[in-house]
Amino acid sequence: MATLAAASRRLGPVYVLLALCLLAFPAVAAEEMPFFRIVMNGSTITPKRLDVPANTPFKLEITNAGTAPAEFESLSLHKEKVLAAGTTSSLVFRRLAPGEYDFFDDFNPEAKAVLVAR
């Protein structure tokens, strides 16, 4: 038992350093990936069609420029995100197969757009 406790004390800082390194790498990777922006404002989404890279991780920044809440929702992408008025948030996509993916504002269903993965 004494040797286990001693080993644990010696390796403790190593495990902490390893954990910090592992936590830092996803953040660095997310900052380096391409990012795209959409703006939701009431019954409109801009742009209506957004080309994104297929089979490549990317970040989608969503801004709600309206005065009421908005909800990015895509049944084909299995993603949703609620945004308060005047806020910005992001979604990370690991990889999308080539194709078109519809999305809309669930609070304003007439606001529709498409992600096109090429």
DAKATA-V151122 format. One record per backbone hydrogen bond with DSSP energy under -0.5 kcal/mol. CO is the residue of the C=O (numbers start at 1). NH is the residue of the N-H. If there is no record, write none. Layout:
co = [CO | CO]
nh = [NH | NH]
This chain:
co = [1 | 2 | 3 | 4 | 5 | 6 | 7 | 8 | 9 | 11 | 12 | 13 | 14 | 15 | 16 | 17 | 18 | 19 | 20 | 21 | 22 | 23 | 24 | 25 | 26 | 27 | 28 | 29 | 34 | 36 | 38 | 39 | 40 | 40 | 41 | 44 | 46 | 48 | 50 | 52 | 53 | 57 | 58 | 59 | 59 | 60 | 60 | 61 | 62 | 63 | 63 | 64 | 66 | 70 | 71 | 72 | 73 | 74 | 74 | 79 | 81 | 83 | 84 | 87 | 89 | 91 | 92 | 93 | 96 | 99 | 101 | 103 | 104 | 104 | 105 | 108 | 108 | 110 | 111 | 113 | 114 | 115 | 115 | 116 | 116 | 117]
nh = [5 | 6 | 7 | 8 | 9 | 10 | 11 | 12 | 13 | 15 | 16 | 17 | 18 | 19 | 20 | 21 | 22 | 23 | 24 | 25 | 26 | 27 | 28 | 29 | 30 | 31 | 32 | 33 | 59 | 61 | 63 | 46 | 65 | 66 | 44 | 41 | 39 | 114 | 116 | 118 | 56 | 34 | 93 | 36 | 61 | 62 | 91 | 38 | 89 | 40 | 65 | 86 | 86 | 83 | 106 | 81 | 104 | 78 | 79 | 74 | 72 | 70 | 87 | 64 | 62 | 60 | 94 | 58 | 55 | 117 | 115 | 113 | 73 | 106 | 108 | 105 | 111 | 112 | 105 | 103 | 50 | 101 | 117 | 52 | 118 | 99]
